Amino acid sequence: MMGLNRQAIALISDHADPAAAIGLEEAGGQNVYVRHIGENLANLGWQVDMFTRKVNPDDPDIVQHSPHCRTIRLKAGAEKYIPRDELFAHMPEFVDSFQQFQTKHGLNYPLIHTNYWLSAFVGLELQKISAIQLIHTYHSLGVVKYQSTANIPLSADLRLRIEHEILEKANYVCATSPQEEETLRSLVSSYGKISMIPCGTDTSNFRLMSKTDARLQLKLGQNEKIILYVGRFDRRKGIETLVRACALLKEQGINNFKLVIVGGSSPQMPDAVERERIEGIVSEVGLNPQIIFAGRIGHDILPLYYTAADVCVIPSHYEPFGLVAIEAMACGTPVVASDVGGLKFTIIPEETGLLVPPQDIEAFANGIHRILFDELWARRMRKQAAANVIQRFTWAGVAIQLSELYRMTLAQSIMHKQPRSSRISDLKLKATSPSSILKNSTLSATQV
């Protein structure tokens, strides 16, 4: 249902379907972000259409989330799961499908908010043929990712160029933390407009609840120490570090704990390979009695896991923001996380959690031990963590900031006074390949 007096805007999330069940392959932080900002922007008076690629022929083309917010699935390649590294070839078709949808329904979107580098390409192509205002959120950066992987995909050069170009050609790029803004300036481009707007969480779902009740519902022991990980199976998520830190705790004589790993998808998906590797490490270090692989958990049940846990661990090599941290803290669960990226923004050390060097097994073991066995301090952190999230990281608050940015951008376009950065054709690229960018990078391998 289109609003007669509402301004229509488009959010583009090519591979991350806002209507998908969270926890599936390609369904995680980006899906949550787009879905929640879309719904909250609709509450603020916008008409919001969220565009994604159709991956299943049985899925409906349009999912109506609320009277003024919907997900629209476009044809772009075969209607099946395609790995992200193989998706770029289908993005021109995505552009065509988007234009056809506009024409068929008599729509025009003066402002488009793209998400991830593949969607950035779509936005840049649409910008060439129409007078759209373009906003972009990265969600992850190739220049950071390629420092921590040995297998750099063939699309790497293309991704780096597009991530550079979108910063310089978009009306605004949204950095989700000061750390991400700094990374963009130091590693991508000194040109372009950046607005720092964080991610949020649903504080009506992720909230303080009874730990006793949560453990009863999940059939977890009331007297056990529960260590929680939430996320996909990916080497860059650092699950190996967490497993070996728990093994170190066991070597120190601490046995009354369970490590609960939430996340993962079906055996046919790429993350199954990493899960098998982690399972092998679990057996190697003798941690099988202490491990629970909970699998994919819906957002209706996930708050119970956060609440039941004594500590949530985020051992990522890098996170531009880290939604898991604020979800855990909203439930009053202290966090031990890598001292990287946006985690340095979301977590207040010694007040809502601890930050430790990434991939440092001993540091993670010590941090987990501190929270597990200093009960008075942990109880104080539980209250401080929840209050911090409510004050700083609600989706409603994020949507208000984005709405103000959209209105300012549209007003500037009407007045023909919007600030424009230099066009990419007028500038010399800082680097055109992963190797040259990595050579010039100031980040060390342990920071990503």
ZAKE-338134 format. One line per field, with one value per residue (C-alpha): residue number from 1; x, y, z. Coordinates in pm, whole numbers. Layout:
N
i = c(NUM, ...)
east = c(X, ...)
north = c(Y, ...)
up = c(Z, ...)
***
This chain:
448
i = c(1, 2, 3, 4, 5, 6, 7, 8, 9, 10, 11, 12, 13, 14, 15, 16, 17, 18, 19, 20, 21, 22, 23, 24, 25, 26, 27, 28, 29, 30, 31, 32, 33, 34, 35, 36, 37, 38, 39, 40, 41, 42, 43, 44, 45, 46, 47, 48, 49, 50, 51, 52, 53, 54, 55, 56, 57, 58, 59, 60, 61, 62, 63, 64, 65, 66, 67, 68, 69, 70, 71, 72, 73, 74, 75, 76, 77, 78, 79, 80, 81, 82, 83, 84, 85, 86, 87, 88, 89, 90, 91, 92, 93, 94, 95, 96, 97, 98, 99, 100, 101, 102, 103, 104, 105, 106, 107, 108, 109, 110, 111, 112, 113, 114, 115, 116, 117, 118, 119, 120, 121, 122, 123, 124, 125, 126, 127, 128, 129, 130, 131, 132, 133, 134, 135, 136, 137, 138, 139, 140, 141, 142, 143, 144, 145, 146, 147, 148, 149, 150, 151, 152, 153, 154, 155, 156, 157, 158, 159, 160, 161, 162, 163, 164, 165, 166, 167, 168, 169, 170, 171, 172, 173, 174, 175, 176, 177, 178, 179, 180, 181, 182, 183, 184, 185, 186, 187, 188, 189, 190, 191, 192, 193, 194, 195, 196, 197, 198, 199, 200, 201, 202, 203, 204, 205, 206, 207, 208, 209, 210, 211, 212, 213, 214, 215, 216, 217, 218, 219, 220, 221, 222, 223, 224, 225, 226, 227, 228, 229, 230, 231, 232, 233, 234, 235, 236, 237, 238, 239, 240, 241, 242, 243, 244, 245, 246, 247, 248, 249, 250, 251, 252, 253, 254, 255, 256, 257, 258, 259, 260, 261, 262, 263, 264, 265, 266, 267, 268, 269, 270, 271, 272, 273, 274, 275, 276, 277, 278, 279, 280, 281, 282, 283, 284, 285, 286, 287, 288, 289, 290, 291, 292, 293, 294, 295, 296, 297, 298, 299, 300, 301, 302, 303, 304, 305, 306, 307, 308, 309, 310, 311, 312, 313, 314, 315, 316, 317, 318, 319, 320, 321, 322, 323, 324, 325, 326, 327, 328, 329, 330, 331, 332, 333, 334, 335, 336, 337, 338, 339, 340, 341, 342, 343, 344, 345, 346, 347, 348, 349, 350, 351, 352, 353, 354, 355, 356, 357, 358, 359, 360, 361, 362, 363, 364, 365, 366, 367, 368, 369, 370, 371, 372, 373, 374, 375, 376, 377, 378, 379, 380, 381, 382, 383, 384, 385, 386, 387, 388, 389, 390, 391, 392, 393, 394, 395, 396, 397, 398, 399, 400, 401, 402, 403, 404, 405, 406, 407, 408, 409, 410, 411, 412, 413, 414, 415, 416, 417, 418, 419, 420, 421, 422, 423, 424, 425, 426, 427, 428, 429, 430, 431, 432, 433, 434, 435, 436, 437, 438, 439, 440, 441, 442, 443, 444, 445, 446, 447, 448)
east = c(0, 156, 111, -49, 142, 458, 794, 898, 1259, 1446, 1685, 1895, 2044, 2136, 2239, 2095, 1717, 1547, 1260, 1485, 1501, 1803, 2078, 2063, 2367, 2382, 2128, 2282, 2378, 2302, 1955, 1881, 2007, 1807, 1488, 1485, 1578, 1317, 1041, 1141, 1171, 817, 709, 862, 650, 850, 724, 1002, 1071, 1358, 1501, 1692, 1775, 1528, 1700, 1406, 1136, 883, 938, 685, 805, 678, 663, 457, 606, 377, 142, 434, 732, 789, 1061, 1071, 1264, 1410, 1534, 1915, 2056, 1913, 1664, 1895, 2167, 2479, 2791, 2865, 3197, 3004, 2720, 2868, 2800, 2427, 2422, 2355, 2039, 1951, 1975, 1748, 1497, 1490, 1417, 1150, 981, 977, 830, 569, 440, 483, 733, 1029, 1272, 1456, 1675, 1835, 2028, 2258, 2416, 2741, 2966, 2750, 2455, 2693, 2748, 2371, 2342, 2626, 2468, 2130, 2302, 2438, 2092, 1873, 1898, 1891, 2042, 2267, 2342, 2562, 2649, 2946, 2882, 3231, 3534, 3738, 4056, 4024, 3896, 4177, 4443, 4320, 4261, 4503, 4245, 4171, 3881, 3900, 3649, 3886, 4016, 3662, 3536, 3813, 3743, 3369, 3420, 3650, 3409, 3098, 3272, 3356, 3034, 2759, 2592, 2682, 2835, 2713, 2994, 2858, 3139, 3418, 3662, 3499, 3509, 3880, 3940, 3754, 3962, 4296, 4250, 3984, 3972, 4011, 3731, 3357, 3102, 3076, 2800, 2856, 2530, 2556, 2360, 2091, 1903, 1541, 1521, 1165, 1307, 1659, 1601, 1662, 1487, 1516, 1830, 1667, 1367, 1586, 1795, 1485, 1342, 1674, 1733, 2067, 2198, 2134, 2478, 2683, 2890, 2759, 2992, 2813, 2913, 2660, 2741, 2823, 3106, 3382, 3756, 3748, 3498, 3772, 3579, 3902, 4045, 3738, 3751, 4119, 4059, 3794, 4034, 4287, 4029, 3973, 4348, 4340, 4090, 3767, 3522, 3179, 3105, 2936, 3041, 2723, 2778, 2473, 2470, 2535, 2328, 2275, 2553, 2527, 2630, 2989, 3002, 2969, 3339, 3440, 3204, 3370, 3710, 3592, 3443, 3782, 3954, 3694, 3780, 4152, 4148, 3907, 3623, 3338, 3172, 3164, 3033, 2680, 2624, 2281, 2256, 2048, 1824, 1542, 1532, 1234, 1449, 1791, 1728, 1693, 2046, 2191, 2008, 2110, 2478, 2723, 2939, 2912, 3240, 3308, 3655, 3633, 3948, 3760, 3408, 3299, 3029, 2926, 2550, 2599, 2771, 2476, 2222, 2405, 2447, 2079, 2002, 2241, 2514, 2875, 3091, 3452, 3547, 3840, 3979, 3907, 3686, 3343, 3369, 3589, 3291, 3007, 3179, 3289, 3583, 3534, 3177, 2987, 3254, 3620, 3831, 4131, 4380, 4234, 4352, 4513, 4400, 4537, 4384, 4043, 4073, 4167, 3883, 3626, 3760, 3731, 3366, 3273, 3422, 3383, 3009, 2965, 3136, 2948, 2615, 2700, 2801, 2469, 2277, 2527, 2533, 2156, 2132, 2412, 2233, 1900, 2074, 2289, 2175, 1802, 1672, 1426, 1716, 1915, 1615, 1568, 1929, 1896, 1566, 1730, 2016, 1769, 1567, 1878, 2009, 1679, 1653, 2006, 1919, 1614, 1821, 2098, 2346, 2427, 2799, 2959, 3297, 3537, 3442, 3650, 3760, 3931, 4125, 4404, 4311, 4511, 4546, 4402, 4481, 4465, 4841, 4906, 4641, 4766, 5121, 5013, 4788, 4863, 4665, 4855, 4742, 4628, 4386, 4168)
north = c(0, 326, 634, 926, 1187, 991, 1028, 696, 589, 271, 64, -179, -491, -715, -1040, -990, -1032, -819, -1071, -1378, -1581, -1460, -1721, -1858, -1821, -1455, -1369, -1182, -831, -662, -817, -699, -350, -301, -457, -251, 82, 21, -48, 241, 484, 387, 474, 818, 886, 748, 500, 239, -21, -261, -432, -760, -1047, -1334, -1660, -1903, -1936, -2027, -1703, -1425, -1134, -884, -919, -653, -589, -299, -69, 148, -92, -391, -616, -650, -942, -879, -1115, -1113, -1443, -1786, -1798, -1993, -1925, -1780, -1704, -1336, -1364, -1479, -1228, -928, -1072, -1051, -693, -537, -750, -625, -268, -356, -529, -229, 9, -223, -233, 145, 174, -97, 57, 422, 483, 714, 701, 1033, 884, 541, 394, 111, -152, -344, -299, -496, -269, 28, -72, -72, 272, 414, 282, 431, 759, 775, 758, 946, 1235, 1021, 1115, 830, 719, 416, 187, -47, -320, -453, -326, -519, -333, -472, -816, -888, -831, -1131, -1386, -1581, -1654, -1315, -1352, -1250, -974, -805, -532, -451, -437, -201, 31, 41, 98, 386, 527, 512, 715, 987, 988, 920, 1219, 1066, 746, 626, 504, 301, 393, 651, 367, 284, 651, 660, 346, 494, 810, 634, 339, 432, 805, 1147, 1272, 1230, 1306, 1079, 1085, 877, 695, 374, 52, -28, -312, -395, -318, -453, -795, -779, -668, -761, -1086, -1354, -1566, -1848, -1859, -1839, -2136, -2336, -2279, -2371, -2667, -2529, -2596, -2322, -2361, -2395, -2112, -2036, -1886, -1777, -1715, -1586, -1557, -1739, -1986, -1787, -1787, -1410, -1447, -1601, -1900, -2100, -1843, -1881, -2262, -2265, -2005, -2234, -2528, -2320, -2260, -2635, -2695, -2459, -2688, -2505, -2768, -2648, -2451, -2486, -2309, -2250, -2168, -2019, -1985, -2168, -2291, -2613, -2860, -2752, -2394, -2261, -2206, -2582, -2620, -2385, -2557, -2892, -2733, -2594, -2931, -3087, -2836, -2903, -3275, -3202, -2999, -3237, -2987, -3206, -3242, -2863, -2770, -2711, -2635, -2476, -2412, -2142, -1964, -1725, -1376, -1477, -1728, -1559, -1323, -1631, -1741, -1399, -1383, -1736, -1662, -1533, -1383, -1333, -1356, -1180, -1291, -1140, -1037, -723, -579, -245, -233, -565, -606, -910, -691, -457, -740, -914, -597, -506, -836, -738, -984, -861, -898, -1000, -884, -817, -468, -384, -168, -68, -293, -20, 214, -5, -153, 56, -133, -237, -99, -303, -557, -612, -554, -779, -820, -1023, -1383, -1371, -1698, -1623, -1274, -1410, -1683, -1427, -1193, -1472, -1588, -1238, -1203, -1558, -1536, -1173, -1194, -854, -676, -884, -797, -426, -461, -632, -316, -79, -274, -266, 104, 189, 24, 192, 528, 490, 212, 180, 131, 414, 648, 528, 580, 935, 1017, 857, 1035, 1369, 1285, 1188, 1508, 1724, 1549, 1588, 1953, 2019, 1860, 2083, 2392, 2273, 2337, 1987, 1946, 1730, 1566, 1555, 1301, 988, 1069, 1380, 1191, 942, 620, 555, 194, -37, -379, -559, -592, -221, -120, -372, -251, 104, 0, 100, -192, -496, -851, -889, -599, -758)
up = c(0, -114, 101, -84, 114, 176, 6, -148, -95, -187, 22, -182, -21, -313, -138, 212, 195, 464, 470, 513, 832, 1030, 1059, 707, 483, 378, 649, 938, 1041, 708, 689, 1042, 967, 647, 783, 1102, 951, 681, 931, 1157, 867, 769, 1123, 1069, 761, 467, 206, 215, -54, 21, -288, -284, -521, -547, -451, -437, -706, -436, -242, -303, -514, -255, 124, 302, 647, 735, 540, 430, 426, 200, 58, -321, -471, -815, -1085, -1102, -1216, -1146, -858, -630, -375, -541, -332, -292, -476, -786, -771, -948, -1294, -1217, -1091, -1436, -1450, -1102, -1233, -1526, -1299, -1066, -1356, -1493, -1153, -1134, -1485, -1434, -1111, -1205, -926, -891, -600, -560, -283, -273, 22, -91, 133, 63, -239, -483, -412, -442, -804, -858, -699, -906, -1227, -1136, -1051, -1409, -1566, -1318, -1075, -762, -428, -315, 42, 115, 408, 358, 622, 545, 356, 103, 197, 550, 452, 207, 471, 666, 391, 179, -91, -246, -494, -858, -786, -537, -771, -880, -524, -414, -706, -637, -264, -353, -610, -388, -116, -364, -569, -314, -151, 185, 316, 657, 881, 1172, 1411, 1443, 1381, 1048, 950, 1030, 824, 528, 540, 586, 350, 94, 13, 172, -57, -11, 260, 565, 826, 1140, 1225, 1433, 1405, 1660, 1821, 1897, 2269, 2284, 2193, 2338, 2698, 3060, 3156, 3421, 3380, 3578, 3345, 3034, 3145, 3231, 2884, 2717, 2952, 3069, 3418, 3671, 3831, 3513, 3374, 3024, 2760, 2443, 2082, 1828, 1459, 1141, 1090, 924, 999, 1040, 1323, 1538, 1674, 1692, 1935, 2160, 2154, 2245, 2519, 2669, 2642, 2837, 3109, 3127, 3159, 3457, 3630, 3537, 3414, 3518, 3203, 2868, 2548, 2347, 1979, 1811, 1434, 1112, 823, 630, 539, 174, 248, 249, 625, 679, 593, 874, 1117, 1039, 1104, 1439, 1535, 1462, 1693, 1965, 1950, 1935, 2259, 2438, 2471, 2345, 2690, 2726, 2380, 2254, 1886, 1902, 1527, 1367, 1620, 1538, 1686, 1896, 2086, 2063, 2360, 2583, 2488, 2560, 2893, 2995, 2927, 3186, 2913, 2537, 2346, 2015, 1898, 1547, 1366, 1262, 1294, 1145, 1413, 1570, 1623, 1848, 2107, 2150, 2137, 2421, 2623, 2574, 2750, 3028, 2929, 2964, 2655, 2597, 2249, 2020, 2052, 1686, 1469, 1591, 1897, 2045, 2000, 2128, 2435, 2733, 2889, 3253, 3247, 2986, 2894, 2815, 2506, 2443, 2156, 1867, 1828, 2175, 2332, 2679, 2685, 2595, 2857, 3123, 3022, 3033, 3370, 3519, 3425, 3527, 3873, 3979, 4038, 4203, 3915, 3657, 3822, 3803, 3436, 3360, 3454, 3293, 2966, 2922, 3011, 2767, 2475, 2551, 2562, 2249, 2017, 1948, 1593, 1648, 1729, 1428, 1199, 1326, 1237, 894, 833, 909, 672, 395, 438, 437, 124, -61, 45, -81, -415, -453, -376, -611, -333, -223, -149, -411, -386, -676, -941, -954, -1310, -1177, -915, -914, -737, -423, -532, -793, -653, -320, -307, -354, -103, 151, 97, 183, 471, 827, 976, 1093, 1024, 1384, 1352, 1085)
***
